[in-house]
Amino acid sequence: LIYYVCAQKNRESRAKTEMRKDAKQNADFELLAPNSSNVLEIESEEHDSSSSNGKKKVILGIIGLAVILFITSVHTIDSTVEVEKKVKQKSPHTGDTYGGINNVGHAGGAWAAAQGKGIVISKKGDDDDKNLVSFPVNKIVKHAPAITSLNPSNLVNLWGHYFHDEHRSPYASHLYDQNKTFLEEQQQKFEIKMQKVREEYGAWDFNTDFDDDGDQSSPRVGADFSNVNYRDLPADEFPISSWQSDKVYVEKFLSEAKQLVHRMKEGIYAEYGWPSKKKDGTIMSEEELNKREEAWKIHILQPEEYETKKTIGIATLSQVALDGLVRKLLHAMITTDEFYVVLGGHSAAAGHGNDFQQNRVITFHQIMEPVFNKLGMRLVSRNMGMGGVGTLHFSLAGKDLYGETDILEWDSAMTEKGAPVDFFNKQAILSGERVPLILSAVHYDVVKESNDTAMMGQYINDDSMIPETTWENYDSIPYAARWLNGKEEKYNAICWEDRSDFTPEKKQGEHPSSQVGWHPGNRSHQWQGRKLAMVVLHALSAAFEKWEEGMQGQVNSGCTLPETYWHVGPHYETIRKHLKTHVNTPTDGEDVRSKCEEMYPELKRICRVEMHGYGMWTPRSHQAYDFLSRIKPALNGYKPYVIDGGNIYNGFDLLPLNQAIPDGDVDVHAIAIATTNPPPDLDHNWIEDDEGDTANKENTTETSTQPPRRQILRKASELAFKEVAKMEQEINNNDNDQQNLQAEIANNNMHEDDNTRMLDEEGAIVPGRGWEVHGWKKM
């Protein structure tokens, strides 16, 4: 008995040690990807199995009261360990994810990186300080394998930490080639603006982990979605101490979430001249509110209305589309999942003539990423538009090149019409794991072919709610709404914002090329991004109502929302099944082939099966999905490759100073990031390189007696940037640097004394040997 109890204590100690190690890894991953759903209830298999074997030995060797006492003592030990194994999970809804120590664009975060701290930096030799990058596993389901759609940049998100930090102005970064006085002025203005936003609009205030009595001390255990198709975990399998099972928690969360969505809508209305509270302090009348509602309406169409053309408002969605989007949002919130928004199109959709951060999808992302984050989701937005082409070449690969999609936009009317659009719609439904809401001006018969289950919608080409700008009324028009027609001030993009950490060797142009008549300017792109934001905000409001409705009838333990409200697997499979069933080319009689089938009559099957493929066009959701990664090396190791000189500089692009929202105008992004959380305890003080003690110039220790110099901060920021680039290279199995090196070695081995590409044996043709890549330039 004494031997067993001692052994149990040793096992308990080992279990606690393993628990602390795993808890630390979970905490590190939580810092990196707070919205990913790890299993935080740590089980010690060694403890359980050893316990079982030990009990057998004791039962064989001890009888009577000793056995009873022994079993009682073991039960007590096991119960203690079980309680301690429940690692408290940080709430995914605190709103304090961005900035702080991970904002390497500011002194506090950069100085932390210099000390070996932060999201991608670790001290040498200190494994416990290493933040592990863990990619959520997408379960391969029966009919549709999930497409790998996350990259290190999505997880680490240094740009998000720089841009969404509610306590530090993105325009006050030490990376700007501006003097310290100017940067400090930017920070002061930012703090004043954020305080005004909190006072006028309110702020996210959800920083407590509640239990049923409002107590903050109760541990939370994360639900495990990793082994369930579509992450559709049965409601009764949610741990009782998970936040999803806590009705008090969920009610408080939904209350805060509804206020957030309301603030965002009001911000967008005010941004374009429709504020509820006017400048003179008066409030919109009921008549004015109704007028605004009609002008900004998102029309939800019933089946009998599908053919009705709407000319006033933001967008039209079928009732099926809205219901599907609500289901997807509920699913992403409950499972703390990713949510993918993707645009396919031509050069106008890609944003040519503008800076990258100004294109329509990224302007949507800028204001909605912090919203999704507060709601427990990770938003991934991708502009996959390409100049001079459309979408056909990517649609032929299904979602392998676009990546997974929850909302998919098509905008390529200048370069393709007809069959390719129908093919785009069908592959969006058939391929990948997720079936998206498709926003397209052209639907063809996909709704009918899917038996009215496809989720379709489109924007309304209406700007009538925005007053036309003239030089006479210029000052009275809100900044975002000025010259929306592009007659004046169409573009404000620049080629380069001067940085303190890098100076281009070549003189940079004043603005990007392609500023032509058929490419929209930055205000037009932002307006399109706001339309998408209003669609999503409308769906979020409906989702919160559904959640509250579902909770009223939920009496069982587990998730507060019944599965029928949020499981997506059966929904996706039904849509695909209907489409595959109804899109059948007739063998005789009337020709009722779909537009897609007319495109390649000899390849009609591509309209009914999920496609896969690789390509050389960029952007791709994963660089590894190219032709060269499929080519096997020749016997001597030679493999063709694209010459890639690598990045000239690393890191995110600084926001151009000339694009800052003027003082006094509505900043919707500021509304999105505002919380009641206090600033983190970081010292952002620094000195210019020519100030202070020159003997301390390279000091990066924590015991330094003076603030860090800008030179040190630049190096620290660069270190973080390079770490992310390194992650990208390690994860990308088609790493071009490695390919280049391997190919160069192979070529040298093949022709040690001859630099030509002639074959080793005259007339011997070996697949791959001597091949080269022509016509492709790495972008």
N, C-alpha and C positions, 0 to 999 in steps of 0.2 A: 504493500500500500504506500509506504514512504517512498519507495523507488518510483512508483508510477506518478505520484503527485509531484515529485521533483522533476520528473521528465515532462509532465504537463506544464510546469512553470517554465521550463526551458523552451518548450514549444511555444508557449504563450509569448515569451520574450521575443523569440524569432518572428512570430506572427506580427507582433507590434512593430518590430523593426521593419519588416517588409511592408507593413501598412503605412509607416511613416514615409518610406521610400516611394511607394506608389502614390501616396497622397501628395508628395512633393511634385511628382511627375504630373499628376492630374492638375495641381495648382499651376504648374508651369504651362501646361497646355491650355488651361483656362485663361491664363493671361494672354496667350497667343491667339486662341480661338474660343472666346468666351461663349459663343453660341453653339458650339459643337456639343453633342450629347455623349459624354463619356459615361462609363459605368463607375459611379463613385462609391458603390457598396462593395468593398474589397473583401473577397473571400480568401481564406488561407486553406488551400487544398491539402497542403502538407499537414496542417493541424487537424483537419477533419479525418484524413485517412489514418494518421498516426494515432489519433484518439480512438478510432474504431479498433485498430489492432491492439492497442494498449488495454482497452476495456476487456477484450477477449482473454488476454493473459491474466488480468486481475480476477475475472469471474471464475477462471479455472483454478486459481490459487487461493481464493479467499471465500469464506462461507459466512452465513448468518448475518449478524449485525454489522460486521466489518464490511460486507458487501453493500448493505443499505447505506452505511455512512459514506462509503467510497463513491457510490453512484450520486449521492446527494452533493458531495464536494465537487465532483466532476461537473455536474450540472451547473453549480454555482460558477465555476471557472469559465465554462463555455458561455454562460449568459453574460458574464462580464466582458469577455472578449467580443461577443456579438455586438454589444452596445458600443464598444470602442471602435469596432470596425466600420461603423457608420460615419463616414467622413462628411463633415458639413460642406455643403455645396453653396458656393456664392450665387446669389440670385442673378439670373441672366438679364434682369430688368433694372439694374441700378442706374444705368445711364452714364457711368463713369469709365467706360471702356477706353475712350480715345484720349490721346495727349499724355500729359504727365511725363513719367520717366521714358516713355516710348516715343516722345516727340523729339526726334533728333534734329529737327530744324530749329530748335531753340536751345539755349544754353543749358537749362536743367537736364534735358534728355541727352544732349550731346556730351555733357560732362559726366553723366552717369555711364554712357557708353565708354568713355575714356577710362572709367573705373572698372570696366568689365561687367556692367549691369545693363539690363534692358531686354527687349523682346528678342533680339537676335544675337546679343553679345554675351559671352561667358568668360569668366576668369580662367586662365590657363591652369589646368590641373584640378579645377574645382567642378566636379561633375554635377554637384547639387545645384549649381548656379546656372546650369545649361538649360535653356528653354527648348524643349523638344518640339519639333515640327511634326505634327501627326495629321495625316489626311483622313477625313471621315471616309469610311468604307461604304461605297454604294453597293448594295446587294444586287447580284445579277438575278433578275426575275425570269420567269419561264419564257415570256414572249419578247422581252425587250431588255437587252443588257444595258445597264447604266453607262453612260459615256463619261470618262474621266474629264472633269470640267473645272477643277481647282488647281491653281498654281501657287507656289510659295508667296508670290506678291499678293494674291488674294488673302492669304492667311495672315501674313505679317502686316501688310497694309500700312507701310510707313507713310504713304501719302495721306491716308485717312487720319493717322495720328497727328500729322502736320496741319491738315486742313480743318479737322473737326474738333480741335482742342478749344473748348469754350473759354479757357483762361489765357490763351496766348494768341495774339494776332498773327495770321499767316504772313502779313506784310511786315512783321517786325523781326523776321529771322536773321540771324547773323550770316546766313548764306547770301543775302543780298549785298551787292556792291554799293552799299550806302553807309554813311557815317553813323556812329552810335546815337548821336542826338536825333537824327531823322528816325531811326528805328524805335527809339524810346517814345517819340511822339506818336508813332503808329500804334504802339502798345497802349498808350494812355487813351487815345481815341477809341480803341477797341474796347477797353474796359468800360468806358462811359456808355458806348453803344450797347454792350451786353447787359449792363445794369438797367438801361432804359427798356430794352426788350423784355427783361424779366418783369419789370414793373407794369408794362403796357399789355403784354400778351400772356404772361405767366411762364412757368417753367416746369419741366419734368421733375416730379417729387416722389420717387419710389425707391428709397434706399434702405428698406427694412425687410428682413426675412421673417414673415409673420407665421405664427401657428394659429390654432383655433382661438386662442385667448389673446392674440396680439403679442405674444411673448417672442422675443428675438433669439432665445437661446436654443430653440429646438433644431436638431441637425436635419439636413435634407439629403435625400439619397436620389441620385440621378437615375432616370429610367434608361434602360438599355435597348436601343433601337437597331443595333448593328446586325442582328440575326433575323430580322423580320423583313419580308418583301415590302418594298415601298415605305419602310419605316412605319407600317400600319400596326403598331403595337395594340393588342387587345386592351380595352379600358381597364379590365380587372387585373392586368399585369403591371400596372403602374404602382411603384412602391407607395405605401400609405403615407410616407413622409416626404414624397416628392411634391414640388410646388403645384404640379398639375392636379394633384389629388386634394389640395387644400382649398376649400371653397372660399374661406375668408381671404386668403392670398389672391385667388383669381378674381374675386369681386373688387378688391382694391386695385389690382392690376388693370382690369377692364375700365374702371372709373378713370384712372390716370390716362389710359390709352385713348379713351374717347375725347378727353380734353386735349391731348396732343394732336389728334387728327383735326379737331375743331380749330386749334391755333394755326395749323398749317394751311387749312382752307382759307381762313381769314387773312393770313399773310399773303397768299397768292391773290386773293381778291383785292387787297389793298395795294399790292404791287402794281396792279393794272388799273387802279383808279376806282375800285368798287368797295371801299372799306365800310364796315358796319358803323364804325365811329368816324365821323368826318373831322376835318381839320378844325372846324369851329366848335367841336365838342358835341354836336348834335348826333343823334342816333338815327339810322335809316328807319323810315316808316315801314309799316307792313306792306304797303303798296310797292315801295322801293325794293324791299327784300324779295317780293314775288317777282319783280322785274329782273332782278339779278339772278334769281333761280332759273328763270326761263332763258335768259341770255347765256348762262353758263351750264345749261342742262346737259346731263348725260342720259340719253334716251334709252330705256330698257324696253326692247321690243318683244311682243308675243309672236308666236308663229304666224298668225294671220297678218302681222305688220311687217314681215321681213322684206317685202318688196317696196315698202313705203320709204321714200327718200326724204330725209330730214335736212333742212337747210340752215337751221338756227341751233346753236349749241356747241358743245365740245366734241361729243362722240356718240355713236350708237353701239349698243351691245344687245345681243339676244338675251332673253331671260336665262337661257341655258348657259350662255357665256358668263353672265354675272354670277349665277349659282356656282359654276365651276371655278371661277376665280376666287369666290368666297371660300369654297372648300379648300382650294390650294393654300390660301393665306392661313386658314385655321390650322391646316396640317403643318405648315411651316412654323407657326407660332408654338403649337403644342409640342412638336418634335425638335424645336430650336434648330431648324434646318437652313440650308442655303435657299435662296430664291433668285432665279436667273432671268434677266431681262436682256434680250438680244435683238439687234437690228440688222437686217440684211438689205442691201440696196446698192445704189450707184454712187457717183462722186458727190452729188448734192446731199444725199443722206449721210455720207461719210464726213461731211463738213469741210470739204475742200474750200480753200480761201480763208478759213478760220483757224485759230489755234485748236489743238486737240481738246482742251478742256472746255471749249465752247460748243462742241457738237451736241446735238439734241439729246442723245442718250446719256452723255456725261453730265449735262446740266440737270437732267432728271436725277441721276445718281448723286450729284452733289447735295441736293436737298433731302433726298429720300434715304440715303444710306444711314444717317444718324437716326432717322425715324424707325427704320427696320431694326436697327441695333437695339433701340430701347424696347422694342417689342419682342426681342429675343431671336431675331433672324439675322443671317448674313446676306446682304444684297450684293449680287455680282452682276454688273451691267457691262455689256460688250457692244461696241459699234463695229460691226463686221462689214460695213459698206466699202466698196472698192470702185475706184474710178474707171470709167470706160466699159465696165462689164455689169452684169446683173447678179443673179443668184443661182443660175442653172448649174454652173460648174461646182458649186458647193453643195447644192441639193443632191447631186449624184452621189455624194458621200454620206447622205443622211445627216445625222447630227455629229459625225466624227469630227468635222471641221468647225461647225458652229458651236458645239458643246451642248449640254442640256439646256432646255429652255422652259420657263414658266409663262413668260410673255414673249411672243415673237412678232416683230414688226416686219412687214415687207414694204419697201419704198424704192422701186426701180422702174418706174413707168417710162422713163426716158430711154432705157436701154433694152427692155424686154416687155413683151405683152403676150397674152394668150397662154399657150400650153406651158411654158416654164413657170408661170405663176401658179397654175393648177398643180403642177408637180411640186412646187415649193410647199403649198398648203398640205398636200397629201403626205409628203415625207416628214413634215413637221409633226403630223399625227402618228405616223407609222414607226418612226425610228426613235431610238433612245429609250429612256425610262419614263420620262414625263411627257404628257400631252399638254401643249401650251394653249393659252388664249392667243389666237392669231388676229392681229390688227392689220388689215389689208384693205385697200380700196377695191380689190377684185376677189370675189369668193367663188365664182362659177357655181358648180352644183355640189360642193363639198358638204353643205348642210344636208341636202336631200340624200346624198350618197351615204352619209353617216346616220341616216334615219333620225335627223334632227338632234344629233348628240354632239357634233363638232362645236367647239367654243370659238365663235367668230364675232368680230367687231370691226369698226372703222372710225376714223376721225371725220368730223364734219369740217369741210373747208369754209370756215366762217370766222372772220375777224371783226364782225360788226360790233362786238362788245368793246372793242378798242377804238377810242376816238382817233380820227386822222390828225396827224401832226402838221402844223404849218409854223412858219416862223413867227406868226402873230400869237399863237397859243403855246408855243414851245415850252415856256417856263411853267405852264400849268399842267403839262402832261407828265405823269410819272416817268422816271428814267427808263424803266423796263419797257414802257409802251411807246416811247418816242420813235418816230420814223419806222414803225413796224413794217411799213410798205417798202422799205429799202430805198426810198427816193433820196434820202440824205443819211449820212452817218451809218452806212450799211455795214461796214467792217471796222473793227478796231484791233484786229489781230496784229501781232508783231512777231518777228522771227526769233528774237533773242532778248531775254531780260538779263542784264549784266549781273554776274555772280561773283562772289568773293573767293569761291573755291575753284573757278575754272574760267579761262579766257580763250575763246576760239582763235585758232591761228588765222582763219580766213575772216574777212570782213563779212558780217551778216547783212542780209537784205532788210529793208524796212518792214516788209510784210510778206506773208506767204504768197505763193503764186496761185493761180486759178481763181482770182477774184473777178469772176465773169458774171454776166447778167443772169444766167440760169442757175447759179449757185446762191443759195440764201445766205444772208449775213448772220451775225451772232445773235441779234435780237429775235430773228425768225426761228433760229434753232432753239433758243431758250423758250420761246412761246410753245413750240412743239413739245419740248420737254415738260413744260408746265401742264399741257393737256394730258400727257400720260400720267403725271403726278396726280391730277384731279381724278382720273379714272381709278387709280389705285387707292386714293384716299376714300373715294366713294365706296369701293369694295371693302375697304377696311371697316368703315362705319357699319356696313351691312354684316360683316363678319362678327363684330362685337355684339350686335343685336342677336345674331344666331347663337352665339356662345351663351349669352344670358338666357335666351329661350331654352336652350338645351339643358342648362343647369337646373331649371325649374323641375324637370321631370326625372332627374338623375338621382336615384336613391341608393345605388350600389356603391361599394367602396371602389377606389381606383380613380381614374381620370374623371374630372368633373363634367366633361362633355362626352356624350355617347358617341360611339364609333361611327354611327350613320351620318353624323354631321361632318366628319373630317377625314375618314379613311379615303385614300385616293386610288388604291389599287383596282378595286372593282370598277370604279368610274373610268379609269384609263382603259382598262381591258374591254369594257363595253363599247367605248368609242371606236377602238381599233377593230373589234369584231364586226361592228356594223359597217365600217368603211370597207373592210376586206370582202364582206358578203355582198354589198351592193355595187361595188365597182367590178363588174364582170363584163368582159367584151362578148357580145352575142355572136353565136356561130352562124345564125341565119336571120332573115327578116330585116327589120329596120336597123340602120346603123345608129346606135345610141352611145357610141364611144364618148368617153369624157375628153375634155381638152388635152389632158395629160396623155391619154392613149393615142391621140392624133399626132403627138410630137414625134414618137418613134414607133410606128405601127408594128415593126418587127420586134420591139422590146416592150410590149404592153405590160409585161410583168413588173416593171419598175414602178408602176403606179399602185401596186398592191402589196409590195413587200418592203421591209425596212432595208435601206441601202447602207453600205459601208464603203469607205474609200480613203484615199490619201491624196494630197495635192501639194503644189509648190506655192500657190498664191498665199499671200499674207494679208490680214492677220488670220491666224488660226487659234483655236482655243488651246491647242497644244502644239508646240513647234515640232514635236517628234512625229506628228502625223504627216510626213512628207514622203515623196517617192524614194529619196536617197536612203531613208532608214529601212526600206524594204529590200534594197539591193544587197545581195550577199557578196562579200569580198572575193576576189579572185584567189587562186591557190597561193599566190605569193603575198596575199594580204591587201592588195591594191583595191581601193574603193573610190569612186568619184565623189567629189565634195564641192561645196560652194565656198569660195574664198570669203572668209569673214574676218575682218580686222578687229572685231569686238567694239564695245562702246567707247566713244571718245571720252565720255564722263559717265559716272554712275549717279543714281539717285533720281528723285522726283524733280519735275520742272517747277520752278518757283512761279507763283501767280504773277502775271504782269501787273506792275503798279498802275498802269494806265487803265486797267480794266476794273479797278476797285469801285464798288458802288459808292456814289457820292454821299457825303454826310447828309443826313436827314431823310434819305430815301429808304424805302422798306427793304430790309435784308431778310429774305425768307430763310436763308441758311442759318442766320443767327437765331431765328425762332426754333429751327430744328435742333440745334445743338444745346440750347439753353436748359440747364438743370439747376437744382438748388444745392448741388454738391459743392463743398468748399474747394478752393484750389489745393492741389497736392503740396506737400511741404518740400518744395524744391527751391534752390537758390539759382535764380536766372541772371545773376550779376556776372559781368565779364568786362574785360578791358581790351582796348585796341592793342595791336602788336607793338606799337611804339611807346606804350605806357608801362610804368612799373619797373620792377627789378629785372634787369636783363639776365641776371644769373638764374632766375627762376623760370626762364622762358620755356623750357621743355618739361616742366614739372607737371606730372599727371597723377600725383598721389593724392590721397584723401586728406593728408596732413598739410597740404600746401597752405601757406599763410596769406596768399593773395588770390583774387579771382582768376579763373583761367583766361588765357589770351584767346583772341579770335582765331589765331593760327591753330591752337590746340583743338578748339571746337570744330574747326573745319576738318581737321584730321579725324576727329572722333565721328563726325557725321559721315565722312567718306568710309570709315571702317564699317559702319552699320550698312551703308549702301552696298558695299562689296560683299558683305555677308549674305544679303538677300540675293545678289547676283550669283554668288557661289551656290546657294540653295537651288536656284533655277538650273544651274549647270549640272548639279549632282542628280537632280530628279529627272531632268530631261535626258532620256536614253539616246537622244540624237544630238548630244552636245557637240556643237560644231567645232569647238576648239580641239576636242579629242579626235574628232574625225579628221581634221586638218593634219594633226600631228601624226596620226596613224597612216594617213595616205602619203604624207611626205616621206615617212620612214620606209613605207612599202615601195614607193617610187625610187628612192635612193638605193634600196637593196636590189631592185630589179635592174637598175642601170648604174652601177657604181662608177663605171668609166665612160658612161654615155648618157648625156642629158636628154636624148631624144626619146620619143615614145614608141620606138620600133619594137616589134615582138622579139622575144628571146630566140625562138626557133623560127626560121624562115617558113612562112606559110602556115604556121600553127596559130589558129584562132582559138583563144581561150576566153570564155564568157567573163566579162568584167575587166579583163586585162587591157590596159591602154585606153579605157573609156574616159571621157572628160565631160564636164557640164558646160553647156553653152547657153547663153541668153538669159541667165538668171543672176540677178544681183540681190544680195542680202539686204533687206531693208530694216 
